[in-house]
Amino acid sequence: MTEREETLDLLVDAARRFAREVLVPAETEVQAEGEIPPRVVQGLRDLGLFGMTIPEEYGGLGLSIYEEVKVVQEICYAQPAFRSYFGTTNGVGTLGIINYGTDEQKRKYLPKLAAGEMLASFALTEPDSGSDAASLVTKATKDGNHWVINGAKRFITNAIHAGVFTVFARTGSKDSGANGISAFLVDRGTPGLTVAKPYEKMGFAGSHESDVTFDEVRVPASAMLGPDGTGFKNAMKSLDHARIHMASVAVGLSRRLLDEGTKYAVERKQFGQPIGKFQMIQAMLAESQAEYLAAKALVEQSARDRDSGRKTTMEAACSKYFATEAAGRIADRMLQVHGGNGYIKEYPIERLYRDVRLLRIYEGTSQILQIITAREMLREAGL
Ligand code: COS
């Protein structure tokens, strides 16, 4: 075993213990309060999780994607809102800075983000631009040595906490499509930037998603991230990485769902014996276990492929599609194993079932991921 593998083992083990000993016991408190308690946030900081993907020279852990998905699976044994708190800082909110940032931009933001002193948000989605990301209408207009941003963003995770937003805005003409979009780093507190009250959602209590509006928001030319017109590619590249991460969220949660279902099948007695003795319950457990193992293998292999430098747009789309759809089926079966008890709030399965529903929607719906997969396949075949 290399030194790096040993270090990863230690981190994975620490994440596993933290999830089981601190996060899972805090779940009901988070449901009641709608907030991640400060002691938990500090624990996430102490583990270095805000800087997982940030290079070591900027204070992060500099994990490979394979290493990242191993850690995320462990953390997501607990409800996924805990991961959301540090997720945007590791994922879409920061990957653009790592991939496209100037030295100055990296030095300004990455050390604070890695330490968890500042959170990052990714502002792509708009009220009329969701799956069709290239249709966004938020506009950035050049004014001397500044850009002036006007528009509205929707469902921005961690917006109420973020110190910096990666904002995608149109710098080209109205009909410039994907190549007329640029990315900007906009600091919290910039005049004209307003964050609305978080939405009330079906699940994911403790994770906050808000609308963000830009009313004549002036940023210096140095706030542009990457060259003019490269914002869409920047966003897609970040999503290629983030979708593998998100697939590992589904794998971690699937493990938890399976453990809850199996435990219940052992404890619950009907017809004079534990329900786990019945073959119909066993079939639900076995089918779910097979899907969990398949999703885990796919996600870890996709991460290794991306680490090797290959373009993994298709693998990322397949991973998120398969792992999140499987997690949905596993949640449904494990709730069924619980019978009526699965439908009441006393058992964690009720809220995990609601949480898992979002995974098939955000960072690319299952249908968009199928389109991306088929497009890549057909392109390779010459269409
Ligand atoms: N990596 C790098 N570049 C990419 C890319 C990727 N994964 N995907 C697309 N591009 C490039 C293309 O190569 C093209 O560049 P050229 O014009 O130089 O050839 C450009 O970006 C436009 O690509 P495309 O024509 O594929 O754009 P579409 O509008 O057809 O994109 C999809 C459609 C569905 C891929 C895109 O809109 C998408 O991913 N939507 C989902 C958005 C999403 O996940 N939202 C969730 C909220 S964000 S948390």
Boltz pocket constraint, residues with backbone or C-beta under 6 A from the ligand:
constraints:
  - pocket:
      binder: B
      contacts: [[A, 92], [A, 122], [A, 124], [A, 125], [A, 130], [A, 131], [A, 132], [A, 133], [A, 134], [A, 178], [A, 179], [A, 232], [A, 233], [A, 236], [A, 237], [A, 239], [A, 240], [A, 313], [A, 361], [A, 362], [A, 363], [A, 364], [A, 365], [A, 368], [A, 371], [A, 372]]
      max_distance: 6.0
